Amino acid sequence: MKKIFFSFLIFCFCSLTSLYPQQNLNIVYINFSKVFSEYEATKDAESTLEQKDRLRQEQREKIVEEIRQLRDKSALLTPEGKQEKQPLIEDKMKKLQEFDQQSRSEMAKTRDDALRKIIQEIKDYVKEYAEKQGYDIVLNMAEAVVVYGRPELDRSSDIIKGLNESYTQKRK
């Protein structure tokens, strides 16, 4: 599927350049993966997600410890006492499974939302940057759309610098 998409993209690019042979297109590229990973908002989002995951893990450990204590106490009881405690243990196990499922789902949604927001911020900034600099096309080197590009055409560092400056101003 990717090959078809990239072939189509190359076809469109070639068509575009053949339709306007007199016009000099100003083309540069960025390494989107590099921009994404070096963007301070990405680092902050990762830190926030790690912190939320630690809190989730602590909550999970509390539930596991409750189950462990119930089992330990149950081991000391008579068979009738064990039978009475078993539904409580099973209920706690069910709550643990529900907690795991819900927290995984919430973490995935939070992560997806954060990634989507960051990617959109980068795209918006690249568009603004390209318009200010007068670039006609900005290609993404990371997705193998560009097999080769002269290093002086790489604007990844400019994008990272501008994004991080903008992000720092927003945080203040």
SEROGU-21646 format. One record per residue (C-alpha): residue in one letter; z, x negated, y negated. Coordinates in pm, 1 decimal, decimal comma, padded with zeros to 6 digits. Layout:
REM residues N
[r A [Z X Y]];
...
***
This chain:
REM residues 172
[r M [00000,0 00000,0 00000,0]];
[r K [00088,8 -00284,5 -00236,4]];
[r K [-00241,3 -00457,4 -00162,5]];
[r I [-00432,8 -00141,4 -00246,2]];
[r F [-00238,8 -00100,8 -00570,0]];
[r F [-00291,0 -00462,5 -00671,1]];
[r S [-00658,9 -00445,0 -00581,3]];
[r F [-00690,8 -00134,2 -00795,0]];
[r L [-00503,2 -00304,3 -01078,5]];
[r I [-00731,2 -00608,3 -01061,7]];
[r F [-01035,1 -00380,8 -01050,1]];
[r C [-00912,2 -00195,8 -01360,2]];
[r F [-00842,5 -00523,7 -01535,6]];
[r C [-01187,6 -00657,8 -01453,2]];
[r S [-01344,8 -00330,3 -01562,5]];
[r L [-01153,8 -00343,0 -01887,5]];
[r T [-01265,9 -00695,2 -01963,3]];
[r S [-01627,9 -00620,5 -01873,2]];
[r L [-01633,4 -00309,3 -02094,1]];
[r Y [-01520,4 -00506,4 -02395,7]];
[r P [-01675,2 -00852,6 -02350,5]];
[r Q [-01694,1 -00922,2 -02725,9]];
[r Q [-01328,2 -00847,0 -02777,6]];
[r N [-01080,4 -01126,6 -02717,6]];
[r L [-00782,4 -00984,6 -02537,9]];
[r N [-00450,5 -01143,8 -02607,8]];
[r I [-00287,9 -01160,7 -02264,3]];
[r V [00049,2 -01306,7 -02170,1]];
[r Y [00280,6 -01264,9 -01874,5]];
[r I [00647,9 -01246,9 -01795,6]];
[r N [00849,1 -01296,4 -01479,4]];
[r F [01017,8 -00956,3 -01464,6]];
[r S [01259,6 -01066,7 -01192,0]];
[r K [01375,4 -01358,5 -01404,6]];
[r V [01408,0 -01138,3 -01713,6]];
[r F [01604,6 -00881,7 -01515,4]];
[r S [01843,6 -01132,2 -01358,7]];
[r E [01908,7 -01324,1 -01682,0]];
[r Y [01955,3 -01013,9 -01897,9]];
[r E [02321,8 -00985,2 -02000,0]];
[r A [02320,5 -00608,6 -01942,5]];
[r T [02229,2 -00674,4 -01578,4]];
[r K [02518,2 -00916,6 -01542,4]];
[r D [02758,6 -00672,2 -01706,9]];
[r A [02639,5 -00387,9 -01485,7]];
[r E [02685,9 -00601,9 -01174,2]];
[r S [03037,2 -00692,9 -01287,3]];
[r T [03124,2 -00328,0 -01352,4]];
[r L [02986,7 -00223,9 -01014,1]];
[r E [03182,7 -00498,2 -00837,9]];
[r Q [03499,9 -00384,6 -01013,1]];
[r K [03439,5 -00022,0 -00909,1]];
[r D [03374,6 -00136,3 -00554,0]];
[r R [03703,5 -00330,3 -00548,4]];
[r L [03890,7 -00019,2 -00664,5]];
[r R [03716,0 00187,0 -00399,2]];
[r Q [03809,3 -00070,3 -00136,4]];
[r E [04174,3 -00060,7 -00247,3]];
[r Q [04178,0 00319,3 -00216,7]];
[r R [04023,5 00291,0 00126,5]];
[r E [04282,5 00037,5 00236,4]];
[r K [04561,0 00278,3 00136,2]];
[r I [04414,8 00549,1 00359,5]];
[r V [04371,0 00301,6 00645,7]];
[r E [04731,8 00187,9 00605,2]];
[r E [04854,1 00550,1 00618,8]];
[r I [04662,9 00598,9 00943,5]];
[r R [04802,8 00274,6 01083,4]];
[r Q [05158,4 00379,8 00997,9]];
[r L [05108,2 00722,0 01154,5]];
[r R [04976,5 00561,2 01473,9]];
[r D [05263,6 00312,9 01484,3]];
[r K [05518,2 00591,4 01443,0]];
[r S [05333,8 00803,3 01695,5]];
[r A [05352,9 00525,4 01954,3]];
[r L [05733,1 00548,8 01946,5]];
[r L [05740,9 00926,1 01999,5]];
[r T [05763,7 01127,5 02314,8]];
[r P [05438,4 01270,7 02455,3]];
[r E [05517,3 01602,6 02285,1]];
[r G [05581,1 01428,0 01952,0]];
[r K [05257,3 01234,2 01988,0]];
[r Q [05073,4 01557,3 02049,3]];
[r E [05220,8 01703,5 01730,4]];
[r K [05120,4 01397,5 01523,2]];
[r Q [04768,7 01372,8 01668,0]];
[r P [04615,8 01647,3 01445,5]];
[r L [04760,9 01474,6 01138,8]];
[r I [04609,5 01142,4 01245,8]];
[r E [04274,4 01307,2 01315,1]];
[r D [04287,4 01477,3 00975,4]];
[r K [04350,1 01142,0 00804,7]];
[r M [04062,0 00985,7 01002,2]];
[r K [03833,5 01266,7 00889,1]];
[r K [03943,8 01215,4 00527,8]];
[r L [03869,6 00843,2 00564,0]];
[r Q [03517,5 00915,1 00689,2]];
[r E [03458,8 01162,1 00405,4]];
[r F [03594,0 00912,3 00155,4]];
[r D [03362,2 00641,1 00290,8]];
[r Q [03058,8 00866,6 00278,9]];
[r Q [03132,7 01001,3 -00068,1]];
[r S [03215,9 00663,7 -00218,3]];
[r R [02902,3 00502,0 -00070,9]];
[r S [02694,0 00784,5 -00213,6]];
[r E [02860,0 00757,7 -00555,3]];
[r M [02820,8 00379,3 -00561,8]];
[r A [02452,4 00404,5 -00469,8]];
[r K [02391,9 00662,8 -00742,9]];
[r T [02582,7 00458,2 -01001,0]];
[r R [02389,8 00143,8 -00903,1]];
[r D [02054,4 00326,7 -00914,2]];
[r D [02132,2 00479,5 -01253,4]];
[r A [02235,5 00141,4 -01395,4]];
[r L [01924,3 -00030,9 -01258,2]];
[r R [01695,7 00243,1 -01386,6]];
[r K [01851,8 00217,9 -01734,4]];
[r I [01823,0 -00162,0 -01744,9]];
[r I [01462,4 -00159,3 -01625,7]];
[r Q [01373,3 00097,4 -01891,1]];
[r E [01545,8 -00111,9 -02159,7]];
[r I [01342,2 -00415,2 -02052,8]];
[r K [01016,7 -00218,7 -02051,0]];
[r D [01090,9 -00074,7 -02395,2]];
[r Y [01171,9 -00418,0 -02532,6]];
[r V [00859,8 -00575,3 -02378,4]];
[r K [00646,2 -00302,9 -02534,6]];
[r E [00808,2 -00355,4 -02875,3]];
[r Y [00776,1 -00733,6 -02843,0]];
[r A [00410,2 -00713,0 -02738,9]];
[r E [00326,4 -00484,5 -03029,9]];
[r K [00500,0 -00714,8 -03279,4]];
[r Q [00330,0 -01025,3 -03137,5]];
[r G [-00010,3 -00859,0 -03113,3]];
[r Y [-00045,3 -00889,1 -02735,6]];
[r D [-00294,0 -00656,5 -02571,2]];
[r I [-00163,6 -00697,1 -02218,5]];
[r V [00164,0 -00824,2 -02073,2]];
[r L [00142,1 -00892,1 -01701,0]];
[r N [00424,9 -00927,4 -01450,5]];
[r M [00413,6 -01259,7 -01267,3]];
[r A [00694,6 -01161,2 -01027,4]];
[r E [00492,2 -00889,7 -00852,3]];
[r A [00205,7 -01127,3 -00771,9]];
[r V [-00023,2 -00950,5 -01017,2]];
[r V [-00073,4 -01291,7 -01174,1]];
[r V [-00152,2 -01563,7 -00924,9]];
[r Y [-00162,9 -01828,6 -01191,8]];
[r G [-00085,5 -01839,4 -01559,1]];
[r R [-00070,2 -02127,3 -01798,8]];
[r P [00297,5 -02192,5 -01871,3]];
[r E [00242,6 -02152,6 -02243,9]];
[r L [00144,2 -01789,2 -02180,5]];
[r D [00479,9 -01713,6 -02014,4]];
[r R [00694,7 -01512,8 -02252,8]];
[r S [00988,7 -01456,7 -02015,9]];
[r S [01223,1 -01679,2 -02217,9]];
[r D [01134,5 -01500,2 -02541,7]];
[r I [01197,9 -01163,2 -02379,9]];
[r I [01530,3 -01276,0 -02229,4]];
[r K [01644,7 -01421,8 -02561,8]];
[r G [01550,7 -01110,3 -02758,3]];
[r L [01697,5 -00869,9 -02502,7]];
[r N [02025,7 -01057,5 -02489,7]];
[r E [02050,2 -01075,6 -02869,4]];
[r S [01984,1 -00702,4 -02892,5]];
[r Y [02235,1 -00630,6 -02616,7]];
[r T [02502,3 -00846,8 -02780,5]];
[r Q [02456,9 -00657,1 -03108,4]];
[r K [02488,4 -00322,6 -02927,2]];
[r R [02816,0 -00430,6 -02760,2]];
[r K [02980,1 -00513,4 -03091,7]];
***
